Amino acid sequence: MKNKSQQKKKSKGNRIAKVIFMKILYFSFVELDIPNACQTHTLGVLTGLSQNSCSVDAVVPRPKKVRPKIPGVRFYYLWPWRFSALGRFWIKMLGGAYFFTLCLLKKYDVIYVRELQVNPFPRWCSKIFRIPFYIEINSILLRQMEMAGIDENRMLRVERHQASDFKQATGLIVPSFPRYNWIIDYYNLNPNKVHMILNGTNILAAKKTDRSVALKKLSLPQNGFYLGFLGIVWEYYDLSTIFKAMQLCLEGIPNLHMIMIGGGPEIDNLRNKSQEIQVNSRLIFLGYVQPELLFNVMGAVDVGLMNLTKKGLQDLGPVTTRFATYAAFQLPIIANNMYIKGYPDDLIQGLSLVPPEDLQALADMILWLYNHPKERKERANILHDFVIKKLTWDAITKEILEIIKHDKKLK
């Protein structure tokens, strides 16, 4: 009996010993206080890595308010940059010091960073310590700098650094097909190095409040029809066409409103535009809402909007970060049909698609969805099923880890 008991214990110990903990050094250039896509994706990936038996040392700017706690993730906080030039400089210097020190003291399987500008330290550490290097591409940085009127010398400097980063990287993770194609063509990369993975969401927080209760909490009329916009307000999102389409819809939907969740650099211009075309009284501005509190709001939304300008679509693609959140709350979504080829069929069939910057097509789609509640529900359910199966942070991170494991086998 004693021998059998010892054998069982030994067998159990062997099973535990076979669990592989991947050690990851992570960096994200993000403000964790601001509840936007950057915060959501950073914390979502870190949570997913934790859930998939990884040990992570995360180097991030120090939050001013709540510091996150994730099992298996140890945070190394940097001086908070607060969007200043001096802050950017210190982030890089302190982050570089952390990277070199941690790589000297610990043996990592992977360096994983979320977006880089001119920050060579992760690349240098990857070279010096021979650690596989992965970059999550948040945007086409050069295109955004061009739109912002950044001087050519600075853009050339960023381009050189990105070219070096991409050359050193074992893999690049991008969330849109236009961005995927642009990066491969512009930097002449091997397509096998670049991986298109959609952004995920936290399903556990996606139990929305009943519609009538949500409307009552927001002091909104129960007989209204509510469009919803979630995320950062900036020039890539085509809010101007949305406002004009709302005007066209008022005869068919007298109680049409739009709930604006989020903020951003264009918020003042947005308010001015809404006044110019006389829809400001139909907009409800809620500002930023922490992800864990969205359930109080999303129940009031009837249709989620994911409409971009043509220029925005060239970078973000038609399926943006907010898609997974809308779908997790079982909302039908209006999106653009440009660059939709290549996305999964079970996602496309749930979307209500319109051409970009097409005022009449958007108005017609809003009216159609208003008049077809059954179809609204069916499309929302298709999208919800897709997210539940494929876009949880656990599922997204599993896909990333499979790429890393596959690359290791090839070496």
N, C-alpha and C positions, 0 to 999 in steps of 0.2 A: 504493500500500500504506500509505504514511504517513497519507494522508487518511482511509482506512478505519479505521486504528487510532485516529486522533484522534476520528473520529465515534463509534466504539464506546465510547471512554472518556467522551466527552461524554454519550452516551446513558445510560451506567451512572450518571454523576454526576447526571443529571436524575432517574433513578429513585430514587436515594438522597435527593435533595432533596425528593421528593414525600412521603417518610415524615413523618407529622405526629406530633410529640411533644407530647402534651397536658401542660401544666405544672399541677401540682396542689399546693395547700397543704393538708396533712392534720393533723387533731388527733384524739387518742384519749385519753380519761380512763381509763387501764387500767394494771394492774400486770403488766408483761411477765415478771416472775419466776414468776408463778403459772400453771401449765399448766392453764388452764380455757378455757371458751368465749370469754371476753373476749380472752385472749391469742391463741388460735387464730384468731379472726376478724380481729383487728387485723393480725397478721402475714400471714394468708392474703390479705386484700384488698390489702395493700401489695405482696406478691409478685405477685398478679394484675395490678396496675397496672404493675409493672415488666415483666412478660411481654407486656403489651399496649402497649409503646412509650410509656409515660408517664414523665415526670420528676417525682419527688415530693420535697417537703420535708415531713418528718414531725415534728411537735412532740408529744412523748410524755414521760411520767415516766421518769426514768433508771432502768434495771434495776440491781439490786444485784449480780446475778451476770453472766450472759452478755449482751453487747450484740449484737443481731442485725445481720447484714450482708446487705443485699439490693441487687443491682445496680440503679442508677438511683434509689435511695432514699437521701436524705441525712437523717440523724436530728439533730434539735435537742433535746437532753435537758433536761428540767426537774428541779428539786429533787424527789426522790421523796417522794410525799405519805404513803405508808404508812398510809392510812386515817385520818389525823388531821385535826382541824378546821383546825389551823395549816397542815398540808400542802395541804388543799384551797384555802385562801386563797392560798398562794404559787403553786400550780399556775395559778390563774386570773391572778394578777398577772404572773408571768413568761411564761405562755403568751400573754397579751395583748400584752406588750412584744415578744415574738418575732413575733407576727402583724403588728403595725403596722410593725415594722422590715422584715420580709421583704416585705410588700406595697409598701413604699416603694422597696425596692431591686430587686424583681423583678416581672415581669408574669405573673400567674397566669391560667389559663383557668378554674379551678374552686377553690373552697374546699369541702373534704369533711371532715365531722367524724363521729365515732362517739359518739353520745349527748351531750347537754348537760344540765346541771342549771341552776344560775344562773350562767351564764358568757356575758355579752353580747358579748365581744370578737370572736368569729368573725362574729356578726351585724353588728356595727358596721363591721368591715373590709369585709364584703360590700357594705354600703351606701356607705361612703366611697369605696372603690376600684372599685365597680361590677363586682364579681366574682360570677358565679353561685354559689349556696350550696346544698349538699346535706347532709342530716342522716340518718345511719343510726340508727334508733330501736331501742335494745336492750331496752327494757321500757316498760310503762305506768307511768311514774314516780309519778304521783299515786296510783295504786292501791296501789303498794308502800309509799308513805309513809303512807297511811291504815292499812294492815295493821300498820305499825311503830309506830303511835300518835303520829306527828309532829303538832305543834301546827298549828292551822288557819291562823295567820298565815303560817307558813313555807310551807305548802302553797299558799296564795293567791299568795305571791311566786313560787314555782316555776311555777304556772299562768300567771301574767302573762308571765314570761320565755319559757315554751314557746310561748305564743300569739304573741308577737313573733317568736320564732325561726321558727315554722312559717309565719307570714305573709311573712317575708323570704325564706324558702327557696324555691329554684326547684323542688326535689324532695325527697321523703322516701322513704327505703328502709326497709321493715319486713319481718321474716321470718315473720309469721304473719297469717292472715286475721282472727282476732278482734281483734288489735291494729290491723290495717289499718282495719277497720270502726269500732272505737272512736275512733281518732284523727280520722277523717273526721267522725263524728257529733258528738263532744265539742267539737272546735274549728271545726266548720262549714267544712271545707276542700273545695276542688274535688277530686273523686276523681282527676282527671287529674294532680294533683300528687303523689299517694301511690302507691308501687309496691311490690307484694308480691314479694320475692325470697328464696327459702330460703337458709339458711346452707350453706356449702360445706365441703370437706375437702381434705386433701393426699393425693392418690392415690399419689404416689411413695413415701410412708412406709407404705403399706397392704399390705405383703407379710407376712402374719402367719406366725408360727412354727407348725410342725406341732403338732397338738393334743397328741400324746403327749409331745413335747419340752417344750411349754409347761407341761403339768401336772407334769412331772418337775422343771422349774425352780422351780415354786411349791410343790413337795413335797405335791401333792394326788393322791388316788387316781385311777387311770385309769378306774375303772368309775363315776365320779360323773357327775351331770348338773348343769351349772353355768349358773345365770342370771347375767347381768352387768348392773351398774349403773355408768354412766360419767357423771361430771360433778359439779356442786356439790350438796351435800346441804343442802337448805333446804325450807321449808314448802310450796312449790309442787309438789314431787314426793311422790307418795302411797306412801311407803315403809311406812307402817303397814298398809295393805291388802295390800301385797306380802308382808310378813312373815306376816300371818294366812293368806294364800293358800298360802304355803309349808307351813304347818302342815297344811292340808287335803290337800296333795299327798303327804305323807310316806308314807302307806300305799302309794300307787301308785309313788312314786319314793323308795325308802329312802335313796339316796345323793344327795339334792337339796342343793345348796349355792348360795350367791350370792357372787360376787366383786364387791366394792365398790371402784371406782377413782375416787378424788377425795376431797374434803373439803368443809368449809363450816361455816356458823354452827350447823347443827343436828346436827353429828356426835355430840356428847355425848348429846343427847336420843335420838338414833338408837340408840346403844349401850344406853341404859337401856331403851328400848322393846323391843329385841331380847331383853334379859334377862327382862323381864316376861312375854313370851309364849314364852320358852324356845326361841328360834331362834338365840341368839348363837353357839352352837357351830358353826352352819352358815354363818356369815358370815366371809368372808375380806377383811379391810380392807387394801388396798394403799396408800391415800393417793394423793396427786397423782403422776401419771406423765407425764413430758414426752412430747409427741406423737411425737417420733422414736423413742421407746422402747416405744410401745404394742404394736408387733408381737410383743414378747416375752410379752405378757399376753393379747391378744385371741384367740389360738389356743386358749386354755383355755375360752373362753366358748361355750356352746351356743345360748343365746337372749339377745338384748339387750332390756332393759326400758326403756320410754319412757312410763311411766304417771304421770299427774298428778292432782291433786285437781281438783274442778270449778272452784274459784277459780283454780287455776293455768292451767287450759285457757282461761279467759276472757282471759288475757294471752298466754301462750306458744303457744296452739294445740296440736293433737295431734302436730305434727311439729317437734320441737325441734332444737337445735344438734347434739345427739349422734346424730341420725338418720344424717347423712352419714358419720360415723365408723363406726358399726355397719355400715352398708351397704357401705362401702369394704372392710371386713374380711370381707365375705360372711357376715354373721350374720342370721338371721331376727329380726324385731322384733315385740314385743307393744306396741301403742299403743292409745289411746282413740279411740272412734268419734264423740265429740262434736266438732262444728265441722269435720268431715272434708270436708264438701262444699266444692268449689272447688279442692281439691288435684288434681294431675294423676292421671288414671286409671291410668297405668302405674306410679305410686307406690302408690296405694291397693291395687291388686290384689296387691302384694307384702307388705303389712302384715297382721298378725294382730290384729284389732280387738276390743276389749271395752268395755263401758260404764264410765265413770269411777266409782271407789269401789265397784265391784261385786265383792265378795270371791269369790263362787261362780263368776262368769263368768271371772275371772282364773285361779282354780284349774283350772277346766275347760280353759281354753286352754293352760295350762302342761302339763297331762296329755296333751292332744291332740297338742301338738307333740312331746312326749317319745315318744309311741307312733307317730308318723308321721315318721320321719327323712327319707323321700323328699320329702314335702311341705315339710319344713323347708328342705331344700336348694333346692328349686324356688323357694320364696318369697325365700330369700336371694339367689339368682341374679337374680331380677327386680329386686330393690332395688339390687344391685350394678351391673347394667346401667344403671339409671336414674342412679345417681351418676356412673358413668364418663362418660356422655354429657352430663349436665346440671349436675352439682354439683361439678366441679373448681373451684379458685379461678380458674383461667383463664376457665372458662365463666361463672362468676358475675360476674367483673369485666367481661367483654365485655358482659354484659347491662346492667350499670350504666353503662358507657361509651356504649352505644347510646342509653340514656335521655338522657344528657347531650348527645350529638350531636343527638338528635331535638329536644330543648328549644332548642338553639342555632339550629336551622333555623326554628323557630317565631318567633323574635325578630326 
